[in-house]
Amino acid sequence: MREPLKKYKGSLILSSLLILLPIPISFLCWDFLWLSPLWILATHWFCLLFAFRDPGNRQQHPKALGMVIWLCPLLSLFSGTVVGLVREDTAAGVSVFMSLLFWFFGLLFVLLGNYFPKLRHNRTMGIKTRWNLENEENWNATHRFGGKVWVICGFLCMACGLFPDRPAASVLFVVLILAVALVPFVYSYLYYKRQRTNGQAAPLKFQWKLAVPLTLFTLVFVGYVLFSGSMEMVYGDTSFTVDASGWGDLTVEYAKIQDIQYYDQDPSDQVSGMRTNGFGNLRMGMGRFRNELYGDYTRYTFVRCDACVVLAVDGETIVLNGPDPEATQEIYQELLRRTSRQ
């Protein structure tokens, strides 16, 4: 491992500095971005050490190793740009952000897809399936086919960037993400089945000891992401705070509340909108949003509760609710009492 570290010393230093570049820029511009580059840097070195330790990469194509070295710096610069645009929180900024998102992933897929056929058989880089890891012929065929799939999906992703505000573009983008992951996987399996039929590949035993805990971990993780999170209203003498898990808390001074309205049905449910910066799952949505009724606004709401309290605070809109209509009505009455608006 020392030899590749020494060989790529200059590139490794420069790539690490580029990953950290958003930190001083964000400090000068918006004082916001700190942890993301550090996490990306840790991921960068974790992937590099595994790639350099793999004996299969000792004779790897130099461009393939270069792909690993420069992937995380590109991701860090992109994430820094995205944070800056979202923080501006304007319609133009979000539109540009969506275009950049589509173009970034599209360009990434095109570049990776072109490199895939050059990847030599290894266990750390490329499209890895159980069938191609055990068979070099399967590996080469999967990467030739997968490279074409990634390039085609990449160009389609970039086409989505021409229509960033269209819901159909977002739907197609998600479909393309699934395609680059699943289509080569299925192709590798079908190639293995054809090899088995022709007697060119030995049968592979299913790894229950690995598959079962991995499947359970995946199910638990997905369940946690989709259904986790909580919110609680904490009332103080001069302000209230939405104590939220999964996203930052929200604090509002009573003196700055200009208007309070209660709705049995959130009026914005009938208009199109999107989350511009925040956290959302099947249980709740928190953060910054935009729709045709409120414009740019803040929302801390439970998904299954239709009722809501809408606040006008210094010219901005804040939408709140509880886990049910009764809890939402209590929030409304408590805010009326504390702002003396009964």
C-alpha positions in Angstrom: 0.0 0.0 0.0 2.9 2.3 0.5 3.9 2.3 -3.1 0.6 3.7 -4.5 0.4 6.3 -1.6 3.9 7.4 -2.6 3.1 7.3 -6.3 -0.1 9.4 -6.0 1.2 11.6 -3.1 0.7 14.9 -4.9 -2.8 14.0 -6.1 -3.8 12.8 -2.7 -2.7 16.1 -1.0 -4.4 18.2 -3.6 -7.6 16.2 -3.6 -7.8 16.5 0.2 -7.3 20.2 0.1 -10.1 20.5 -2.5 -12.4 18.6 -0.3 -11.8 21.0 2.6 -12.1 24.1 0.3 -15.8 24.7 1.0 -15.0 25.2 4.8 -13.1 28.5 4.4 -15.4 29.7 1.6 -18.5 29.0 3.6 -17.0 30.7 6.7 -16.4 33.9 4.6 -19.7 33.8 2.8 -22.4 32.3 5.1 -20.7 30.7 8.1 -22.6 27.4 7.7 -20.7 24.5 6.2 -18.4 22.6 8.5 -19.2 18.9 9.0 -20.0 17.9 5.4 -16.4 18.4 4.0 -14.9 16.6 7.0 -17.2 13.6 6.5 -16.4 13.6 2.8 -12.7 13.7 3.6 -13.0 10.7 6.0 -14.9 8.8 3.3 -12.3 9.8 0.7 -9.4 8.3 2.7 -11.4 5.3 3.8 -12.2 4.4 0.1 -8.6 5.1 -0.9 -7.0 2.9 1.7 -9.3 0.0 0.8 -8.6 0.5 -2.9 -4.9 0.6 -2.4 -4.9 -2.4 -0.2 -6.7 -4.6 -2.7 -4.2 -6.8 -4.6 -6.4 -6.6 -7.6 -5.7 -2.9 -8.0 -1.9 -3.2 -8.1 -2.1 -3.4 -11.9 -5.2 -1.3 -12.2 -5.7 1.2 -15.0 -4.3 4.6 -13.8 -7.4 6.4 -15.0 -9.5 4.1 -12.8 -7.5 5.0 -9.7 -7.7 8.6 -10.7 -11.5 8.3 -10.7 -11.4 7.2 -7.1 -9.0 10.0 -6.1 -11.1 12.8 -7.7 -14.6 11.6 -7.1 -14.9 12.9 -3.5 -13.4 16.3 -4.2 -16.0 16.8 -6.9 -18.7 15.7 -4.4 -17.4 18.2 -1.8 -17.3 21.1 -4.2 -20.8 20.3 -5.5 -22.2 20.0 -1.9 -20.7 23.3 -1.0 -22.3 25.0 -4.0 -25.6 23.4 -3.2 -25.6 24.6 0.4 -24.9 28.2 -0.8 -27.7 28.1 -3.3 -30.2 26.6 -0.8 -29.2 29.1 1.8 -30.0 32.0 -0.6 -33.5 30.4 -0.6 -34.8 32.2 -3.7 -36.9 30.7 -6.5 -34.0 31.2 -9.0 -31.5 29.6 -6.5 -33.6 26.4 -6.1 -34.1 26.1 -9.8 -30.4 26.4 -10.4 -29.8 23.9 -7.6 -32.1 21.3 -9.2 -30.4 21.9 -12.6 -27.0 21.4 -11.0 -28.2 18.3 -9.2 -29.3 16.7 -12.5 -26.2 17.8 -14.4 -23.8 16.7 -11.6 -25.2 13.2 -11.4 -25.6 13.0 -15.2 -21.9 14.0 -15.7 -20.8 11.6 -13.0 -22.7 8.7 -14.6 -21.2 9.5 -18.0 -17.6 9.7 -16.7 -17.9 6.5 -14.6 -19.7 4.7 -17.4 -16.8 5.5 -19.7 -14.3 4.2 -17.1 -16.1 0.9 -16.2 -14.9 -1.1 -19.2 -11.3 -0.2 -18.3 -11.6 -1.6 -14.7 -9.7 -4.8 -14.1 -11.1 -7.5 -11.9 -11.0 -6.3 -8.2 -13.1 -6.2 -5.1 -13.2 -2.5 -4.2 -14.1 -0.6 -7.4 -16.7 -0.9 -10.0 -20.0 -2.8 -10.3 -19.7 -5.6 -7.7 -22.0 -8.5 -7.7 -21.6 -12.0 -6.2 -21.5 -13.5 -9.7 -18.9 -11.2 -11.3 -16.6 -11.2 -8.3 -16.2 -15.0 -8.7 -15.9 -14.9 -12.5 -13.6 -12.5 -14.5 -15.6 -13.1 -17.7 -18.8 -12.0 -16.0 -16.9 -9.0 -14.5 -15.8 -7.8 -18.0 -19.2 -8.4 -19.6 -21.1 -6.7 -16.7 -18.8 -3.6 -16.9 -19.0 -3.3 -20.6 -22.8 -3.5 -20.5 -23.1 -1.4 -17.2 -20.9 1.3 -18.7 -23.3 1.8 -21.6 -26.3 1.9 -19.2 -24.6 4.5 -17.0 -23.7 6.7 -20.0 -27.2 6.6 -21.4 -28.7 7.3 -18.0 -26.2 10.1 -17.5 -27.2 11.9 -20.7 -30.9 11.5 -19.7 -30.1 13.0 -16.2 -28.5 16.0 -17.9 -31.6 16.3 -20.1 -33.6 16.5 -16.9 -31.5 19.6 -16.0 -33.2 21.5 -18.8 -36.5 21.2 -17.0 -35.6 21.6 -13.3 -39.1 22.8 -12.2 -41.0 20.0 -13.9 -42.2 17.2 -11.5 -41.7 14.7 -14.4 -38.0 15.5 -14.4 -37.7 14.6 -10.7 -39.6 11.3 -11.3 -37.4 10.4 -14.2 -34.3 11.3 -12.2 -35.3 8.8 -9.5 -36.0 6.1 -12.1 -32.6 6.6 -13.7 -30.9 6.3 -10.2 -32.6 3.0 -9.8 -31.7 1.9 -13.3 -28.0 2.4 -12.9 -28.1 0.3 -9.7 -30.4 -2.5 -10.8 -30.0 -3.0 -14.5 -26.3 -4.1 -14.4 -27.1 -6.2 -11.3 -29.8 -8.1 -13.2 -27.5 -8.4 -16.3 -24.7 -9.9 -14.2 -27.1 -12.5 -12.8 -28.5 -13.4 -16.2 -25.0 -13.7 -17.5 -24.2 -16.1 -14.7 -27.3 -18.2 -15.4 -26.2 -18.4 -19.1 -22.7 -19.5 -18.0 -24.2 -22.1 -15.7 -26.3 -23.5 -18.6 -23.2 -23.7 -20.8 -21.2 -25.3 -18.0 -18.8 -22.2 -17.8 -19.5 -21.3 -14.2 -19.7 -23.3 -11.0 -22.8 -23.0 -8.8 -22.5 -20.4 -6.0 -23.9 -21.2 -2.6 -26.1 -18.5 -1.0 -24.4 -16.8 1.9 -27.0 -16.9 4.6 -24.7 -15.8 7.4 -24.0 -12.6 5.5 -27.4 -12.0 3.7 -29.7 -12.4 6.8 -28.0 -9.8 9.1 -27.4 -7.5 6.1 -31.1 -7.7 5.1 -32.2 -7.1 8.7 -29.9 -4.1 9.1 -31.2 -2.7 5.8 -34.9 -3.1 6.9 -34.2 -1.5 10.3 -32.3 1.4 8.7 -35.0 2.0 6.1 -37.7 1.8 8.8 -35.8 4.3 11.0 -35.3 6.7 8.1 -39.0 6.6 7.0 -40.6 6.7 10.4 -38.2 8.3 12.8 -38.3 11.9 14.2 -40.2 13.8 16.8 -41.4 17.3 17.5 -42.5 19.0 20.8 -43.6 22.5 21.5 -41.8 24.1 24.4 -43.2 27.4 25.6 -41.1 30.0 27.3 -41.9 33.4 28.7 -40.9 35.4 25.6 -40.7 32.7 22.9 -41.6 29.2 22.0 -39.4 26.5 20.5 -40.2 23.5 18.3 -37.9 20.9 19.8 -37.3 18.6 16.8 -35.2 15.5 16.3 -33.8 14.9 12.8 -33.5 18.6 12.0 -32.6 21.9 13.8 -35.0 23.4 16.4 -37.2 26.4 15.6 -37.5 29.3 18.0 -40.0 32.2 17.5 -40.4 35.2 19.7 -44.0 36.0 20.6 -43.5 39.7 20.0 -42.6 39.0 16.4 -45.8 37.1 15.6 -48.1 39.3 13.5 -50.9 36.9 12.8 -52.2 33.5 13.8 -54.6 31.4 11.8 -56.0 27.9 12.5 -57.1 25.6 9.6 -58.8 22.2 9.8 -57.3 21.5 6.4 -53.9 23.0 5.4 -54.8 25.2 2.4 -51.5 24.6 0.8 -52.4 20.9 0.3 -54.1 21.9 -2.9 -51.2 23.6 -4.5 -47.9 22.4 -5.8 -44.7 22.9 -3.7 -41.4 21.4 -2.7 -38.9 21.2 0.2 -35.9 23.4 -0.4 -33.9 22.6 2.7 -34.9 20.3 5.5 -35.9 16.8 6.7 -38.9 14.8 5.6 -40.2 11.2 5.8 -43.5 9.4 6.0 -44.1 10.8 9.5 -43.1 14.5 9.4 -41.7 17.4 7.4 -39.4 20.0 8.8 -37.3 22.9 7.4 -37.7 25.3 4.5 -40.4 24.8 1.8 -41.8 26.6 -1.2 -45.3 26.5 -2.8 -47.6 28.7 -4.8 -49.7 29.8 -1.7 -47.1 30.7 0.9 -44.0 31.3 -1.3 -40.9 30.6 0.7 -41.9 29.4 4.2 -41.0 27.3 7.2 -42.8 24.1 8.1 -42.7 21.9 11.1 -45.6 19.5 10.7 -46.8 15.9 11.1 -47.8 14.3 7.8 -50.9 12.5 9.0 -52.5 15.6 10.6 -54.4 17.8 8.1 -55.0 20.6 10.6 -52.4 23.4 10.9 -51.6 26.7 12.5 -50.2 29.3 10.2 -48.1 32.2 11.7 -47.0 35.4 10.1 -43.7 36.3 11.7 -41.8 39.4 10.4 -43.3 39.0 7.0 -42.5 35.2 6.8 -44.9 32.3 7.0 -44.5 29.4 9.5 -46.8 26.4 9.4 -47.1 24.2 12.5 -49.2 21.4 13.8 -49.4 18.5 16.3 -49.7 14.8 15.7 -53.5 15.2 15.6 -56.2 18.0 15.3 -56.7 18.2 19.0 -53.0 18.8 19.7 -52.9 21.3 16.8 -55.9 23.2 18.4 -54.0 23.3 21.7 -51.0 24.9 19.9 -53.3 27.5 18.4 -55.0 28.3 21.7 -51.7 28.5 23.6 -50.2 30.8 21.1 -53.3 33.0 21.2 -53.0 33.2 25.0 -49.3 34.0 25.0 -49.6 36.7 22.3 -52.8 38.1 23.9 -54.8 37.8 20.6 -57.9 36.1 22.0 
